[in-house]
Amino acid sequence: MTRNTSRLIRVGAAAAAVAGLVLAGMPGAQAAPQRASSAQTTLHVAITDKALYVDGPTSFPAGQVHLIFENARSKADGETAIFRLAPGYSWSDLRADIKTVGENLFAPHGDKQKGLKALNHAIAHLTSYGGLLAHAGDSVHGTLLLTDPGTYAIFNDSGQIPNSPHWLTVTAPAGYQALPPADGTVVAQTNRRFSGSSVLPANGTISFTNHSTESPHFLILQQVKEGTTRKQVIAALQSNSKPTFLLSGEFETDALTTNQSMDFHVSLPAGEYVQMCFFPDPKTGMPHALMGMVRIVHLK
């Protein structure tokens, strides 16, 4: 749902400036090299212009899942994610809720209360375990943590409505039930802020955790010119002017529900970056970055 809602946000009038900052997809982001992982289960996911393919077991023990994602689309960004739906809440229900959110929170002449109701209904009926975005032709990887037995969906989250679900059966826990050590940390907090390491690896593994009690969050790492301030970023997001401080490095995850964690590998240019989340606020519908969920860090 994160990528869906973020895309909807970006084409909505309320986030016109966001489009200038994030939508275009920054060229020059480097594909991360694949590394040997201590994860118990490995899923290789590939997306093309026509379909999403999953190579790996469809049934495996709860614990670490190493996700390798290749975007073989000809031009567009691609994203995959893993969700778990609550009992009685179907894939069709999820798609209907996301469609309602898009039509009412981010489209002209929508019913805001109807959109917020659908957003909160979806949030209450799914658990988001994260996922990865890759630019066309790139491959990225990370480790997700699936700790509860049950049925999960790994799917194509590249468009406005999730599609192409592949169903996974997670059995009793085995192996490590925590993520491997990372080189830096990012934490989403309840007050719509980020915390964690102020210096992150430009080439290494970053752990992302959602400690917020009120909402899912996702993470965008966007390179900016040295000296760019948080105030400047927020001002650009809230205006219709095109930012002049953007550089090429970028990485994006999919959503994490409260108390979920994932890690991801980056290979990015060193320098100053801004951390942002554009998940719509469950109370107002406003993208979190426009509410101040912006933090300046450095990658070295």
Buried (B, 14 or more C-beta within 10 A) or exposed (E): BBBBBBBBBBBBEBBBBBBBBBBEBBEEBBBBEBEEBEBBBBBBBBBEEEEBEBEBEEEBBBBBBBBBBBBBBEEEBBBBBBBBBEEEBEBEBBBBBBBBBBBBBBBEEBEEEBBBBBBBBBBEBBBBBBBBBBBBEBBBBBBBBBEEEBEBBBBBBBBBBBBBBBEBEBEEBEEBBEBBEBBBBBBBBEEBBBBBBEEBBBBBBBBBBBBBEBBBBBBBBBBBEEEBBEEBBBEBBEEEEEBEBBBBBBBBBBBBBBEBBBBBBBBBBEBBBBBBBBBBBBEEBBBBBBBEBBBBBBBE
